[in-house]
Amino acid sequence: MIPRNLEDEIIRAEDILVKNEYDFSAKYLTLRHLHTVVKTSPETARSETILALNGIFHNSAISSQTQSFFLFREAAKVLCFIAVNPIDRPLAEEAYAVLLNILGTMAGNPHRATAEALGSLPVSILGPEIEARTAKNIPRVNWQEVLEGAGATGSNPPFFVGRSIVRAVNGDGRLLIVKLALAEDSPQSLYEESLWLKHLCSDGYYFPVRFNIPVVIKVRGSYLFRLENRPVSLPEKAKLHPEQYAIGFISHRDYFTYPNDHRKEKQLTREQFKEVILRNAFLFGKLTSWGIVHSAPIPLFHNRMQGFRRRDNGLYEWQRGGRLDRWLDSCRYPNFGLTGIRDLEHLLPFKGSSRSLYGHIGTQLLSLCLVVGSYFRNKDRAKVGFDTQGDPVDARDLFDKQFLKEVIRGIFGSYYHGFVGKEFCGALPVDFDELSARMVDEMGVDRYMEEILRVVDQREMTDKEFASFLEERGYSEEAANGFKKGLEEITIHTGPHLGGFNQRTSLPELIESVGSMSALCILGRYRRGKLVKSET
């Protein structure tokens, strides 16, 4: 039996939440108190409590408030607690249905608050400890020593792919890849990649799908080295580290096969693409379930141009729903492909809260969805920007909306399976028909091409950097020299972007769908953990 005073408190709280005579502050304080009461005495919650909480999200007077997000978040926290409470399963299912309904039918602050509340449910995930991460006594080596360290024979000619020197090992289809540090890179990041390669090749990991993890090599007893004599000429405009830091590894011959290649001869069929993208979604989910988080499946930025003077370095925080900088360029060389996940310097051993894990999951799901969009656009890379009349290029005819819908749904299912350890069951609060239609409309028409080089950013550049910056973005040398640095803002066409400069994203449906899917992954893992505990 519930003590009378607690029952009265619950009734009083429901009354305050439902009646419009109580203001925003009163409702907020009541929600905080209600959360405490329900956590302390879960048996006090009832159907009327859930109805009152649900009403908060549909109250127009609350939605119009500037700080409405914080009220919605408190209400969602209470609903989440009730939804995962094993004491009263019918009541828990009522709360869960309300949460799914909000995710599936509402946008803006109600949706974000609900997704983040579910995404904050505690899950027990702790990343692995790998060996000491400081590279010391880095040797200088020549190309012949690298070949010997790799066991490479024959006279196969090396060649550059991006920033890597590539050579066939012994004619058996395997490749020797020597990955060189870029000018702005810390050599430490390459060293960390070598440690991750060694770690994932250990006996402790099993992947039920194809994942060709490269085998890192040692040269003169070190994973990280300085290559003294490059065996092939440097590509034009390559900006490598002056100390020639590098690591080497042996990979499968498909290592450089990207899922969305723009070169006609390299493009995958639809079924091949679907297999690769869903398999990698599973792998991202599986690694994350072990606390190994890939933080950059593709490079995502809100604003690359201002990155050097922003606290967030211009990196994209998808939960905020801001404009996404140069989405199509970001997808050009994804850090996953036919052989699986790659560029492991971006791996992080997870040691944070569920709330931060929710953000990482969303970044991975968003990246996968963007690469799907780029797969269609890359069928005709020339269709980009503005046409001869100055109108946005319309490339929607390159998309297959039904196939897009099928793959996006499959990404969630595969990622969920990898992360939770079982297939997703039940209603999925994402309208994939609407989502795919909106993705075609926004990713298929280049409405947002402009970026602004502000005066404050210009003043941070030298005259040479300023001229080079403009030339790299399409201005002729003569036109670039015609600008006076630091006098006025300069508009540059660098898109397509998803959203106007310093505005919101033009595709909020994708951000909210990613939020829903990420929240369900956290919820599924939470429930799975509870089930395991109850069985032991």
NORFEN-V922680 format. One line per field, one symbol per residue. ss: DSSP state (H for helix, E for strand, L for the rest). A space follows every 50 residues. Layout:
BEGIN
ss = ???
END
This chain:
BEGIN
ss = LLLHHHHHHHHHHHHHHHLLLLLHHHHHHHHHHHHHHHHHLHHHLLHHHH HHHHHHHLLHHHHLLLLHHHHHHHHHHHHHHHHLLLLLHHHHHHHHHHHH HHHHHLLHHHHHHHHHHHHLLLLLLLLLLLLLLLLLLLEEELHHHHHHHH LLLLLLLLEEELLEEEEELLLLLLEEEEEELELLLLHHHHHHHHHHHHHH LLLLLLLLLLLLLLEELLELLELLEEELLLLLLLLLLLLELLLLEEEEEE ELLLLLLELLLLLHHHLLLHHHHHHHHHHHHHHHHHHHHLLEEELLLLLL ELLLLLHHHLLLLLELLHHHLELELLHHHHLLLLLEELLEELLHHHEEEL LLLHHHHHHHHHHHHHHHHHHHHHHHHHHHLLLLLELLLLLELELHHHLL HHHHHHHHHHHHHHHHHHHHLLLLLLLLLLLHHHHHHHHHHHHLELLLLE EEELHHHHLLLLHHHHHHHHHHLLLLHHHHHLLLLLLLLEEEELLLLELL LLLELLLHHHHHHHHHHHHHHHHHHHHHHHHHHHHL
END
